[in-house]
């Protein structure tokens, strides 16, 4: 009962290795506290029960040593839990640079997984999953074993939450914002992926698998997908059709336009008209597209039109990948 496996499926995520130990540690602290507190309470009930000739007139005044003890010990435990938890949380949250990026899109009531490097997409509805299982193909989110994976999640409609118990991963996916989760699978196999945020009638049907395969099988899987896939929306096309190029240059030596150049944009710091600095990450990019007035780069005017509601989630994902890639081939920060 004091093994994490009693409560949870076996952990197959190398990056979450410490979190089960922390869970068991907190469980033990809780059990010991419960026994001490309840034991003392029962003892006092017995000791001072009605009819017992105990002295109730002069209760003892406060006991300094006792108060210090019950303050210091929980404080120490709190700090242990805090630092232990923070260390593990950071390890699970910061993806290694080599991580394979997969975009996860939640919508009522299925998941879509995009592999931007390969330009392929998997949709995981219950019907498609059943069909794939019958064909003997890998089901749902397919990832290679022993390779760090970074999931970038967003939602088309309401809040969903991707929950993969065997990886100890649970992350909300939200409309209009990106969240990330990282894992490194240590074993091949099929593991459950649930939606863990009530999202409407078929919330309970928003369930699929994470299939961990060998690196060779993963390549085969991607190659097969490339053949059948019609290819997701192309970010450069979205950029051109959205009229973005009218104001923003995308090459290293583009002349200054109405808006800032987007070459090597991702990961750099921009100075805003307010004097603040902001790191260009996906959430900043997204905000600057849907609501450009929110943060304006110093030296530029508030002239960009808002794209809120004008791009589908799919187009937004494609555009985001395109923007992240600008200048990356020249060695600019990515
Ligand atoms: Cu999506 Cu619950």
py3Dmol code that shows the C-alpha trace and the ligand (Angstrom):
import py3Dmol

protein = """\
ATOM      1  CA  UNK A   1       0.000   0.000   0.000  1.00  0.00           C
ATOM      2  CA  UNK A   2       2.981   2.287   0.503  1.00  0.00           C
ATOM      3  CA  UNK A   3       4.317   1.533  -2.942  1.00  0.00           C
ATOM      4  CA  UNK A   4       3.305   4.082  -5.564  1.00  0.00           C
ATOM      5  CA  UNK A   5       2.360   1.218  -7.894  1.00  0.00           C
ATOM      6  CA  UNK A   6      -0.471   0.334  -5.518  1.00  0.00           C
ATOM      7  CA  UNK A   7      -2.205   3.606  -6.476  1.00  0.00           C
ATOM      8  CA  UNK A   8      -0.911   4.252  -9.967  1.00  0.00           C
ATOM      9  CA  UNK A   9       0.123   2.268 -13.017  1.00  0.00           C
ATOM     10  CA  UNK A  10       3.851   1.613 -13.250  1.00  0.00           C
ATOM     11  CA  UNK A  11       5.722   4.778 -14.210  1.00  0.00           C
ATOM     12  CA  UNK A  12       7.353   4.609 -17.641  1.00  0.00           C
ATOM     13  CA  UNK A  13       8.523   8.222 -17.818  1.00  0.00           C
ATOM     14  CA  UNK A  14      12.219   8.738 -17.019  1.00  0.00           C
ATOM     15  CA  UNK A  15      11.648  12.448 -16.355  1.00  0.00           C
ATOM     16  CA  UNK A  16       9.051  11.688 -13.670  1.00  0.00           C
ATOM     17  CA  UNK A  17      11.208   9.195 -11.814  1.00  0.00           C
ATOM     18  CA  UNK A  18      11.256  11.149  -8.536  1.00  0.00           C
ATOM     19  CA  UNK A  19       7.616  12.100  -8.327  1.00  0.00           C
ATOM     20  CA  UNK A  20       6.411   8.704  -7.087  1.00  0.00           C
ATOM     21  CA  UNK A  21       8.913   8.803  -4.223  1.00  0.00           C
ATOM     22  CA  UNK A  22       7.644  12.243  -3.290  1.00  0.00           C
ATOM     23  CA  UNK A  23       4.084  10.931  -3.353  1.00  0.00           C
ATOM     24  CA  UNK A  24       5.005   8.084  -1.001  1.00  0.00           C
ATOM     25  CA  UNK A  25       6.942  10.476   1.263  1.00  0.00           C
ATOM     26  CA  UNK A  26       3.933  12.793   1.589  1.00  0.00           C
ATOM     27  CA  UNK A  27       1.697   9.805   2.176  1.00  0.00           C
ATOM     28  CA  UNK A  28       3.894   8.632   5.060  1.00  0.00           C
ATOM     29  CA  UNK A  29       4.100  12.105   6.613  1.00  0.00           C
ATOM     30  CA  UNK A  30       0.320  12.257   6.429  1.00  0.00           C
ATOM     31  CA  UNK A  31      -0.141   8.836   8.002  1.00  0.00           C
ATOM     32  CA  UNK A  32       2.245   9.621  10.879  1.00  0.00           C
ATOM     33  CA  UNK A  33       0.566  13.002  11.469  1.00  0.00           C
ATOM     34  CA  UNK A  34      -2.855  11.385  11.448  1.00  0.00           C
ATOM     35  CA  UNK A  35      -1.823   8.761  14.008  1.00  0.00           C
ATOM     36  CA  UNK A  36      -0.193  11.347  16.287  1.00  0.00           C
ATOM     37  CA  UNK A  37      -3.059  13.841  16.168  1.00  0.00           C
ATOM     38  CA  UNK A  38      -5.898  11.323  16.405  1.00  0.00           C
ATOM     39  CA  UNK A  39      -4.002   9.331  19.052  1.00  0.00           C
ATOM     40  CA  UNK A  40      -3.525  12.426  21.208  1.00  0.00           C
ATOM     41  CA  UNK A  41      -7.161  13.365  20.755  1.00  0.00           C
ATOM     42  CA  UNK A  42      -8.402   9.934  21.791  1.00  0.00           C
ATOM     43  CA  UNK A  43      -6.037   9.965  24.754  1.00  0.00           C
ATOM     44  CA  UNK A  44      -7.428  13.325  25.948  1.00  0.00           C
ATOM     45  CA  UNK A  45     -10.998  12.115  25.477  1.00  0.00           C
ATOM     46  CA  UNK A  46     -10.183   9.172  27.686  1.00  0.00           C
ATOM     47  CA  UNK A  47      -8.091  11.106  30.189  1.00  0.00           C
ATOM     48  CA  UNK A  48     -10.594  13.918  30.744  1.00  0.00           C
ATOM     49  CA  UNK A  49     -13.824  11.990  30.322  1.00  0.00           C
ATOM     50  CA  UNK A  50     -16.814  12.985  32.462  1.00  0.00           C
ATOM     51  CA  UNK A  51     -16.608  11.421  35.890  1.00  0.00           C
ATOM     52  CA  UNK A  52     -12.832  11.298  35.833  1.00  0.00           C
ATOM     53  CA  UNK A  53     -11.377  13.240  38.748  1.00  0.00           C
ATOM     54  CA  UNK A  54      -8.871  15.236  36.709  1.00  0.00           C
ATOM     55  CA  UNK A  55      -8.030  18.789  37.676  1.00  0.00           C
ATOM     56  CA  UNK A  56      -9.810  21.122  35.231  1.00  0.00           C
ATOM     57  CA  UNK A  57      -9.402  24.370  37.158  1.00  0.00           C
ATOM     58  CA  UNK A  58      -5.816  25.259  36.372  1.00  0.00           C
ATOM     59  CA  UNK A  59      -4.998  24.327  32.821  1.00  0.00           C
ATOM     60  CA  UNK A  60      -1.245  24.557  32.226  1.00  0.00           C
ATOM     61  CA  UNK A  61      -0.024  27.787  30.628  1.00  0.00           C
ATOM     62  CA  UNK A  62       1.626  27.554  27.242  1.00  0.00           C
ATOM     63  CA  UNK A  63       4.662  25.374  26.850  1.00  0.00           C
ATOM     64  CA  UNK A  64       7.355  27.118  24.798  1.00  0.00           C
ATOM     65  CA  UNK A  65       9.316  23.973  23.922  1.00  0.00           C
ATOM     66  CA  UNK A  66       6.184  22.237  22.663  1.00  0.00           C
ATOM     67  CA  UNK A  67       5.137  25.205  20.520  1.00  0.00           C
ATOM     68  CA  UNK A  68       8.561  25.538  18.968  1.00  0.00           C
ATOM     69  CA  UNK A  69       8.592  21.809  18.218  1.00  0.00           C
ATOM     70  CA  UNK A  70       5.249  21.752  16.466  1.00  0.00           C
ATOM     71  CA  UNK A  71       6.191  24.791  14.442  1.00  0.00           C
ATOM     72  CA  UNK A  72       9.716  23.805  13.459  1.00  0.00           C
ATOM     73  CA  UNK A  73       9.082  20.176  12.467  1.00  0.00           C
ATOM     74  CA  UNK A  74       6.226  20.916  10.022  1.00  0.00           C
ATOM     75  CA  UNK A  75       8.238  23.831   8.609  1.00  0.00           C
ATOM     76  CA  UNK A  76      11.178  21.532   7.880  1.00  0.00           C
ATOM     77  CA  UNK A  77       8.855  18.992   6.253  1.00  0.00           C
ATOM     78  CA  UNK A  78       7.245  21.759   4.210  1.00  0.00           C
ATOM     79  CA  UNK A  79      10.630  22.907   2.901  1.00  0.00           C
ATOM     80  CA  UNK A  80      11.626  19.349   2.019  1.00  0.00           C
ATOM     81  CA  UNK A  81       8.389  18.882   0.057  1.00  0.00           C
ATOM     82  CA  UNK A  82       8.782  22.284  -1.576  1.00  0.00           C
ATOM     83  CA  UNK A  83      12.331  21.802  -2.839  1.00  0.00           C
ATOM     84  CA  UNK A  84      11.812  18.173  -3.786  1.00  0.00           C
ATOM     85  CA  UNK A  85       8.623  19.030  -5.658  1.00  0.00           C
ATOM     86  CA  UNK A  86      10.121  22.076  -7.371  1.00  0.00           C
ATOM     87  CA  UNK A  87      13.145  20.099  -8.561  1.00  0.00           C
ATOM     88  CA  UNK A  88      10.967  17.374 -10.067  1.00  0.00           C
ATOM     89  CA  UNK A  89       8.481  19.853 -11.495  1.00  0.00           C
ATOM     90  CA  UNK A  90      11.229  21.733 -13.305  1.00  0.00           C
ATOM     91  CA  UNK A  91      12.692  18.503 -14.658  1.00  0.00           C
ATOM     92  CA  UNK A  92       9.261  17.519 -15.973  1.00  0.00           C
ATOM     93  CA  UNK A  93       8.508  20.972 -17.377  1.00  0.00           C
ATOM     94  CA  UNK A  94      11.671  22.046 -19.161  1.00  0.00           C
ATOM     95  CA  UNK A  95      12.127  19.980 -22.300  1.00  0.00           C
ATOM     96  CA  UNK A  96      15.649  19.077 -23.421  1.00  0.00           C
ATOM     97  CA  UNK A  97      16.702  20.947 -26.572  1.00  0.00           C
ATOM     98  CA  UNK A  98      16.742  17.673 -28.482  1.00  0.00           C
ATOM     99  CA  UNK A  99      13.100  16.938 -27.666  1.00  0.00           C
ATOM    100  CA  UNK A 100      10.774  15.820 -30.442  1.00  0.00           C
ATOM    101  CA  UNK A 101       7.970  18.378 -30.683  1.00  0.00           C
ATOM    102  CA  UNK A 102       4.392  17.205 -31.085  1.00  0.00           C
ATOM    103  CA  UNK A 103       1.422  19.570 -31.178  1.00  0.00           C
ATOM    104  CA  UNK A 104      -1.633  18.376 -29.294  1.00  0.00           C
ATOM    105  CA  UNK A 105      -4.980  19.923 -30.116  1.00  0.00           C
ATOM    106  CA  UNK A 106      -7.998  19.186 -27.987  1.00  0.00           C
ATOM    107  CA  UNK A 107     -11.512  19.732 -29.232  1.00  0.00           C
ATOM    108  CA  UNK A 108     -14.940  18.369 -28.511  1.00  0.00           C
ATOM    109  CA  UNK A 109     -14.390  15.410 -28.337  1.00  0.00           C
ATOM    110  CA  UNK A 110     -11.198  14.115 -29.777  1.00  0.00           C
ATOM    111  CA  UNK A 111      -7.488  14.736 -29.962  1.00  0.00           C
ATOM    112  CA  UNK A 112      -5.316  15.739 -32.904  1.00  0.00           C
ATOM    113  CA  UNK A 113      -1.562  15.140 -32.891  1.00  0.00           C
ATOM    114  CA  UNK A 114       0.661  17.020 -35.338  1.00  0.00           C
ATOM    115  CA  UNK A 115       4.269  16.074 -36.013  1.00  0.00           C
ATOM    116  CA  UNK A 116       5.605  19.342 -37.433  1.00  0.00           C
ATOM    117  CA  UNK A 117       9.039  18.021 -38.391  1.00  0.00           C
ATOM    118  CA  UNK A 118       7.516  15.322 -40.568  1.00  0.00           C
ATOM    119  CA  UNK A 119       4.482  17.395 -41.545  1.00  0.00           C
ATOM    120  CA  UNK A 120       2.013  14.673 -40.631  1.00  0.00           C
ATOM    121  CA  UNK A 121      -1.084  14.513 -38.494  1.00  0.00           C
ATOM    122  CA  UNK A 122      -2.946  11.875 -36.524  1.00  0.00           C
ATOM    123  CA  UNK A 123      -6.528  12.239 -35.388  1.00  0.00           C
ATOM    124  CA  UNK A 124      -7.630  10.164 -32.450  1.00  0.00           C
ATOM    125  CA  UNK A 125     -11.373   9.727 -32.365  1.00  0.00           C
ATOM    126  CA  UNK A 126     -12.804   6.594 -30.807  1.00  0.00           C
ATOM    127  CA  UNK A 127     -13.904   5.240 -34.197  1.00  0.00           C
ATOM    128  CA  UNK A 128     -10.496   5.846 -35.822  1.00  0.00           C
ATOM    129  CA  UNK A 129      -8.706   4.288 -32.855  1.00  0.00           C
ATOM    130  CA  UNK A 130     -10.859   1.168 -33.054  1.00  0.00           C
ATOM    131  CA  UNK A 131     -10.201   0.910 -36.772  1.00  0.00           C
ATOM    132  CA  UNK A 132      -6.438   1.247 -36.274  1.00  0.00           C
ATOM    133  CA  UNK A 133      -6.448  -1.336 -33.516  1.00  0.00           C
ATOM    134  CA  UNK A 134      -8.236  -3.758 -35.864  1.00  0.00           C
ATOM    135  CA  UNK A 135      -5.668  -3.120 -38.580  1.00  0.00           C
ATOM    136  CA  UNK A 136      -2.890  -3.708 -36.071  1.00  0.00           C
ATOM    137  CA  UNK A 137      -1.527  -0.159 -36.497  1.00  0.00           C
ATOM    138  CA  UNK A 138      -0.310   1.895 -33.557  1.00  0.00           C
ATOM    139  CA  UNK A 139      -3.156   3.799 -31.897  1.00  0.00           C
ATOM    140  CA  UNK A 140      -3.405   7.439 -30.847  1.00  0.00           C
ATOM    141  CA  UNK A 141      -0.307   9.439 -29.978  1.00  0.00           C
ATOM    142  CA  UNK A 142       2.651   7.456 -31.289  1.00  0.00           C
ATOM    143  CA  UNK A 143       6.080   8.239 -29.837  1.00  0.00           C
ATOM    144  CA  UNK A 144       9.511   6.606 -29.961  1.00  0.00           C
ATOM    145  CA  UNK A 145      10.969   4.970 -26.865  1.00  0.00           C
ATOM    146  CA  UNK A 146      13.980   6.621 -25.202  1.00  0.00           C
ATOM    147  CA  UNK A 147      13.515   9.981 -26.935  1.00  0.00           C
ATOM    148  CA  UNK A 148      12.449  13.084 -25.013  1.00  0.00           C
ATOM    149  CA  UNK A 149       9.123  14.391 -26.298  1.00  0.00           C
ATOM    150  CA  UNK A 150       7.699  17.876 -25.888  1.00  0.00           C
ATOM    151  CA  UNK A 151       3.941  18.190 -26.184  1.00  0.00           C
ATOM    152  CA  UNK A 152       2.625  21.656 -27.039  1.00  0.00           C
ATOM    153  CA  UNK A 153      -1.078  21.751 -26.332  1.00  0.00           C
ATOM    154  CA  UNK A 154      -3.904  24.064 -27.282  1.00  0.00           C
ATOM    155  CA  UNK A 155      -7.652  23.824 -27.632  1.00  0.00           C
ATOM    156  CA  UNK A 156     -10.082  24.771 -30.362  1.00  0.00           C
ATOM    157  CA  UNK A 157     -13.018  25.271 -28.020  1.00  0.00           C
ATOM    158  CA  UNK A 158     -13.122  24.755 -24.253  1.00  0.00           C
ATOM    159  CA  UNK A 159     -10.598  23.661 -21.628  1.00  0.00           C
ATOM    160  CA  UNK A 160      -9.473  20.053 -21.947  1.00  0.00           C
ATOM    161  CA  UNK A 161      -6.717  18.315 -20.054  1.00  0.00           C
ATOM    162  CA  UNK A 162      -4.349  15.657 -21.328  1.00  0.00           C
ATOM    163  CA  UNK A 163      -3.772  13.063 -18.663  1.00  0.00           C
ATOM    164  CA  UNK A 164      -1.341  10.196 -19.201  1.00  0.00           C
ATOM    165  CA  UNK A 165      -1.207   8.356 -15.865  1.00  0.00           C
ATOM    166  CA  UNK A 166       1.682   6.061 -16.810  1.00  0.00           C
ATOM    167  CA  UNK A 167       3.804   9.148 -17.559  1.00  0.00           C
ATOM    168  CA  UNK A 168       2.571  11.078 -14.504  1.00  0.00           C
ATOM    169  CA  UNK A 169       1.682  13.813 -16.987  1.00  0.00           C
ATOM    170  CA  UNK A 170      -1.438  15.936 -16.665  1.00  0.00           C
ATOM    171  CA  UNK A 171      -1.653  19.267 -18.408  1.00  0.00           C
ATOM    172  CA  UNK A 172      -4.610  21.449 -19.268  1.00  0.00           C
ATOM    173  CA  UNK A 173      -4.954  22.449 -22.896  1.00  0.00           C
ATOM    174  CA  UNK A 174      -6.552  25.863 -23.256  1.00  0.00           C
ATOM    175  CA  UNK A 175      -8.047  27.974 -26.001  1.00  0.00           C
ATOM    176  CA  UNK A 176      -5.857  30.920 -27.073  1.00  0.00           C
ATOM    177  CA  UNK A 177      -2.801  29.797 -25.176  1.00  0.00           C
ATOM    178  CA  UNK A 178      -0.082  27.150 -25.351  1.00  0.00           C
ATOM    179  CA  UNK A 179       0.918  24.802 -22.571  1.00  0.00           C
ATOM    180  CA  UNK A 180       3.732  22.267 -22.704  1.00  0.00           C
ATOM    181  CA  UNK A 181       4.447  18.909 -21.136  1.00  0.00           C
ATOM    182  CA  UNK A 182       7.541  16.753 -21.441  1.00  0.00           C
ATOM    183  CA  UNK A 183       8.260  13.072 -21.048  1.00  0.00           C
ATOM    184  CA  UNK A 184      10.764  10.410 -21.974  1.00  0.00           C
ATOM    185  CA  UNK A 185       9.198   6.979 -22.335  1.00  0.00           C
ATOM    186  CA  UNK A 186      11.322   4.135 -21.004  1.00  0.00           C
ATOM    187  CA  UNK A 187       9.223   1.232 -22.255  1.00  0.00           C
ATOM    188  CA  UNK A 188       7.354   0.244 -25.365  1.00  0.00           C
ATOM    189  CA  UNK A 189       3.646  -0.377 -24.967  1.00  0.00           C
ATOM    190  CA  UNK A 190       0.189   1.154 -24.990  1.00  0.00           C
ATOM    191  CA  UNK A 191      -0.800   3.605 -22.288  1.00  0.00           C
ATOM    192  CA  UNK A 192      -4.043   5.439 -21.629  1.00  0.00           C
ATOM    193  CA  UNK A 193      -4.530   9.085 -22.480  1.00  0.00           C
ATOM    194  CA  UNK A 194      -7.621  10.664 -20.950  1.00  0.00           C
ATOM    195  CA  UNK A 195      -9.232  14.069 -20.990  1.00  0.00           C
ATOM    196  CA  UNK A 196      -9.221  15.091 -17.342  1.00  0.00           C
ATOM    197  CA  UNK A 197     -11.292  18.255 -17.572  1.00  0.00           C
ATOM    198  CA  UNK A 198     -15.043  18.004 -17.906  1.00  0.00           C
ATOM    199  CA  UNK A 199     -15.722  19.380 -21.374  1.00  0.00           C
ATOM    200  CA  UNK A 200     -19.278  18.411 -22.234  1.00  0.00           C
ATOM    201  CA  UNK A 201     -21.459  15.484 -23.256  1.00  0.00           C
ATOM    202  CA  UNK A 202     -18.774  13.195 -24.616  1.00  0.00           C
ATOM    203  CA  UNK A 203     -15.973  14.142 -22.239  1.00  0.00           C
ATOM    204  CA  UNK A 204     -15.693  10.511 -21.163  1.00  0.00           C
ATOM    205  CA  UNK A 205     -15.246   9.498 -24.805  1.00  0.00           C
ATOM    206  CA  UNK A 206     -12.247  11.804 -25.221  1.00  0.00           C
ATOM    207  CA  UNK A 207      -9.921   8.944 -24.572  1.00  0.00           C
ATOM    208  CA  UNK A 208      -7.155   7.438 -26.637  1.00  0.00           C
ATOM    209  CA  UNK A 209      -3.769   5.733 -26.265  1.00  0.00           C
ATOM    210  CA  UNK A 210      -0.145   6.713 -26.210  1.00  0.00           C
ATOM    211  CA  UNK A 211       1.657   4.031 -28.170  1.00  0.00           C
ATOM    212  CA  UNK A 212       5.380   3.855 -27.456  1.00  0.00           C
ATOM    213  CA  UNK A 213       7.296   2.073 -30.223  1.00  0.00           C
ATOM    214  CA  UNK A 214      10.947   1.483 -31.082  1.00  0.00           C
ATOM    215  CA  UNK A 215      12.734   4.211 -33.015  1.00  0.00           C
ATOM    216  CA  UNK A 216      12.709   2.082 -36.175  1.00  0.00           C
ATOM    217  CA  UNK A 217       8.968   1.430 -35.894  1.00  0.00           C
ATOM    218  CA  UNK A 218       8.427   5.131 -35.290  1.00  0.00           C
ATOM    219  CA  UNK A 219      10.158   5.985 -38.545  1.00  0.00           C
ATOM    220  CA  UNK A 220       8.059   3.419 -40.384  1.00  0.00           C
ATOM    221  CA  UNK A 221       4.943   4.895 -38.807  1.00  0.00           C
ATOM    222  CA  UNK A 222       5.877   8.409 -39.910  1.00  0.00           C
ATOM    223  CA  UNK A 223       6.772   7.275 -43.440  1.00  0.00           C
ATOM    224  CA  UNK A 224       3.457   5.474 -43.820  1.00  0.00           C
ATOM    225  CA  UNK A 225       1.608   8.550 -42.613  1.00  0.00           C
ATOM    226  CA  UNK A 226       3.462  10.758 -45.086  1.00  0.00           C
ATOM    227  CA  UNK A 227       2.124   8.618 -47.906  1.00  0.00           C
ATOM    228  CA  UNK A 228      -1.524   8.876 -46.926  1.00  0.00           C
ATOM    229  CA  UNK A 229      -1.481  12.314 -45.366  1.00  0.00           C
ATOM    230  CA  UNK A 230      -2.672  15.170 -47.530  1.00  0.00           C
ATOM    231  CA  UNK A 231      -0.285  17.420 -45.651  1.00  0.00           C
ATOM    232  CA  UNK A 232      -1.376  19.914 -43.064  1.00  0.00           C
ATOM    233  CA  UNK A 233      -1.821  23.598 -43.788  1.00  0.00           C
ATOM    234  CA  UNK A 234       1.416  25.308 -44.723  1.00  0.00           C
ATOM    235  CA  UNK A 235       2.488  28.196 -42.489  1.00  0.00           C
ATOM    236  CA  UNK A 236       4.104  30.171 -45.309  1.00  0.00           C
ATOM    237  CA  UNK A 237       0.794  30.109 -47.165  1.00  0.00           C
ATOM    238  CA  UNK A 238      -1.102  31.324 -44.116  1.00  0.00           C
ATOM    239  CA  UNK A 239       1.503  34.083 -43.734  1.00  0.00           C
ATOM    240  CA  UNK A 240       1.122  35.166 -47.330  1.00  0.00           C
ATOM    241  CA  UNK A 241      -2.662  34.947 -47.437  1.00  0.00           C
ATOM    242  CA  UNK A 242      -3.016  36.744 -44.121  1.00  0.00           C
ATOM    243  CA  UNK A 243      -1.273  39.761 -45.592  1.00  0.00           C
ATOM    244  CA  UNK A 244       1.480  39.570 -42.973  1.00  0.00           C
ATOM    245  CA  UNK A 245       4.260  40.081 -45.539  1.00  0.00           C
ATOM    246  CA  UNK A 246       2.957  43.559 -46.315  1.00  0.00           C
ATOM    247  CA  UNK A 247       4.420  44.864 -43.054  1.00  0.00           C
ATOM    248  CA  UNK A 248       6.848  42.236 -41.777  1.00  0.00           C
ATOM    249  CA  UNK A 249      10.108  41.190 -43.419  1.00  0.00           C
ATOM    250  CA  UNK A 250      11.196  37.621 -42.892  1.00  0.00           C
ATOM    251  CA  UNK A 251      14.749  37.556 -44.217  1.00  0.00           C
ATOM    252  CA  UNK A 252      17.960  38.597 -42.496  1.00  0.00           C
ATOM    253  CA  UNK A 253      18.496  41.711 -44.620  1.00  0.00           C
ATOM    254  CA  UNK A 254      14.855  42.731 -45.018  1.00  0.00           C
ATOM    255  CA  UNK A 255      14.483  46.538 -44.862  1.00  0.00           C
ATOM    256  CA  UNK A 256      12.540  47.822 -41.837  1.00  0.00           C
ATOM    257  CA  UNK A 257       8.824  47.672 -42.543  1.00  0.00           C
ATOM    258  CA  UNK A 258       5.708  48.995 -40.884  1.00  0.00           C
ATOM    259  CA  UNK A 259       6.146  46.206 -38.350  1.00  0.00           C
ATOM    260  CA  UNK A 260       9.256  44.565 -36.874  1.00  0.00           C
ATOM    261  CA  UNK A 261      11.200  42.041 -38.937  1.00  0.00           C
ATOM    262  CA  UNK A 262      10.345  38.483 -38.001  1.00  0.00           C
ATOM    263  CA  UNK A 263      13.728  36.993 -38.890  1.00  0.00           C
ATOM    264  CA  UNK A 264      15.175  35.098 -35.927  1.00  0.00           C
ATOM    265  CA  UNK A 265      12.273  36.319 -33.838  1.00  0.00           C
ATOM    266  CA  UNK A 266      11.601  33.252 -31.719  1.00  0.00           C
ATOM    267  CA  UNK A 267      13.458  33.234 -28.429  1.00  0.00           C
ATOM    268  CA  UNK A 268      14.767  36.816 -28.629  1.00  0.00           C
ATOM    269  CA  UNK A 269      13.890  39.651 -26.256  1.00  0.00           C
ATOM    270  CA  UNK A 270      11.876  42.584 -27.524  1.00  0.00           C
ATOM    271  CA  UNK A 271      11.727  45.986 -25.896  1.00  0.00           C
ATOM    272  CA  UNK A 272       8.186  47.324 -25.720  1.00  0.00           C
ATOM    273  CA  UNK A 273       6.893  50.882 -25.875  1.00  0.00           C
ATOM    274  CA  UNK A 274       6.326  50.613 -22.130  1.00  0.00           C
ATOM    275  CA  UNK A 275      10.066  50.048 -21.631  1.00  0.00           C
ATOM    276  CA  UNK A 276       9.479  46.465 -20.524  1.00  0.00           C
ATOM    277  CA  UNK A 277      11.314  43.552 -22.098  1.00  0.00           C
ATOM    278  CA  UNK A 278       9.427  40.509 -23.233  1.00  0.00           C
ATOM    279  CA  UNK A 279      10.705  37.100 -24.300  1.00  0.00           C
ATOM    280  CA  UNK A 280       9.309  36.007 -27.643  1.00  0.00           C
ATOM    281  CA  UNK A 281       7.729  32.610 -26.977  1.00  0.00           C
ATOM    282  CA  UNK A 282       4.676  30.960 -28.479  1.00  0.00           C
ATOM    283  CA  UNK A 283       2.238  32.641 -26.143  1.00  0.00           C
ATOM    284  CA  UNK A 284       3.683  36.078 -26.960  1.00  0.00           C
ATOM    285  CA  UNK A 285       3.489  35.363 -30.692  1.00  0.00           C
ATOM    286  CA  UNK A 286      -0.079  34.200 -30.410  1.00  0.00           C
ATOM    287  CA  UNK A 287      -1.136  37.228 -28.412  1.00  0.00           C
ATOM    288  CA  UNK A 288       0.576  39.539 -30.879  1.00  0.00           C
ATOM    289  CA  UNK A 289      -1.384  37.956 -33.708  1.00  0.00           C
ATOM    290  CA  UNK A 290      -4.860  37.874 -32.178  1.00  0.00           C
ATOM    291  CA  UNK A 291      -4.513  41.070 -30.154  1.00  0.00           C
ATOM    292  CA  UNK A 292      -1.578  43.133 -31.451  1.00  0.00           C
ATOM    293  CA  UNK A 293      -2.386  46.145 -29.251  1.00  0.00           C
ATOM    294  CA  UNK A 294      -1.554  44.235 -26.076  1.00  0.00           C
ATOM    295  CA  UNK A 295       2.220  44.601 -26.457  1.00  0.00           C
ATOM    296  CA  UNK A 296       3.826  46.934 -28.985  1.00  0.00           C
ATOM    297  CA  UNK A 297       7.515  46.786 -29.819  1.00  0.00           C
ATOM    298  CA  UNK A 298       9.400  50.022 -29.261  1.00  0.00           C
ATOM    299  CA  UNK A 299       9.753  52.097 -32.389  1.00  0.00           C
ATOM    300  CA  UNK A 300       6.551  50.850 -33.997  1.00  0.00           C
ATOM    301  CA  UNK A 301       3.019  52.188 -34.024  1.00  0.00           C
ATOM    302  CA  UNK A 302      -0.215  50.488 -32.910  1.00  0.00           C
ATOM    303  CA  UNK A 303      -1.312  49.811 -36.465  1.00  0.00           C
ATOM    304  CA  UNK A 304      -1.562  46.049 -36.856  1.00  0.00           C
ATOM    305  CA  UNK A 305      -5.087  44.694 -37.335  1.00  0.00           C
ATOM    306  CA  UNK A 306      -6.298  42.101 -34.839  1.00  0.00           C
ATOM    307  CA  UNK A 307      -6.552  38.588 -36.209  1.00  0.00           C
ATOM    308  CA  UNK A 308      -8.823  37.325 -33.466  1.00  0.00           C
ATOM    309  CA  UNK A 309     -11.291  34.879 -34.988  1.00  0.00           C
ATOM    310  CA  UNK A 310      -9.697  35.107 -38.446  1.00  0.00           C
ATOM    311  CA  UNK A 311      -7.417  32.087 -38.217  1.00  0.00           C
ATOM    312  CA  UNK A 312      -8.488  28.545 -37.431  1.00  0.00           C
ATOM    313  CA  UNK A 313      -6.561  26.683 -34.771  1.00  0.00           C
ATOM    314  CA  UNK A 314      -4.978  24.655 -37.550  1.00  0.00           C
ATOM    315  CA  UNK A 315      -3.838  27.790 -39.404  1.00  0.00           C
ATOM    316  CA  UNK A 316      -2.570  29.252 -36.144  1.00  0.00           C
ATOM    317  CA  UNK A 317      -0.474  26.154 -35.472  1.00  0.00           C
ATOM    318  CA  UNK A 318       0.960  26.260 -38.987  1.00  0.00           C
ATOM    319  CA  UNK A 319       1.747  29.963 -38.676  1.00  0.00           C
ATOM    320  CA  UNK A 320       3.388  29.445 -35.299  1.00  0.00           C
ATOM    321  CA  UNK A 321       5.677  26.750 -36.692  1.00  0.00           C
ATOM    322  CA  UNK A 322       6.529  28.967 -39.661  1.00  0.00           C
ATOM    323  CA  UNK A 323       7.385  31.921 -37.397  1.00  0.00           C
ATOM    324  CA  UNK A 324       9.497  29.755 -35.090  1.00  0.00           C
ATOM    325  CA  UNK A 325      11.467  28.513 -38.054  1.00  0.00           C
ATOM    326  CA  UNK A 326      12.294  31.980 -39.449  1.00  0.00           C
ATOM    327  CA  UNK A 327      16.023  32.526 -39.206  1.00  0.00           C
ATOM    328  CA  UNK A 328      16.544  29.183 -37.521  1.00  0.00           C
ATOM    329  CA  UNK A 329      18.526  27.885 -40.485  1.00  0.00           C
ATOM    330  CA  UNK A 330      20.923  30.838 -40.141  1.00  0.00           C
ATOM    331  CA  UNK A 331      21.745  29.766 -36.624  1.00  0.00           C
ATOM    332  CA  UNK A 332      19.465  32.331 -34.999  1.00  0.00           C
ATOM    333  CA  UNK A 333      18.102  31.295 -31.630  1.00  0.00           C
ATOM    334  CA  UNK A 334      15.396  28.685 -31.810  1.00  0.00           C
TER     335      UNK A 334
END
"""
ligand_1 = """\
2
LIG
Cu -12.062 17.181 -23.266
Cu -12.972 16.470 -21.205
"""
view = py3Dmol.view(width=600, height=400)
view.addModel(protein, "pdb")
view.setStyle({"model": 0}, {"cartoon": {"style": "trace"}})
view.addModel(ligand_1, "xyz")
view.setStyle({"model": 1}, {"stick": {}})
view.zoomTo()
view.show()
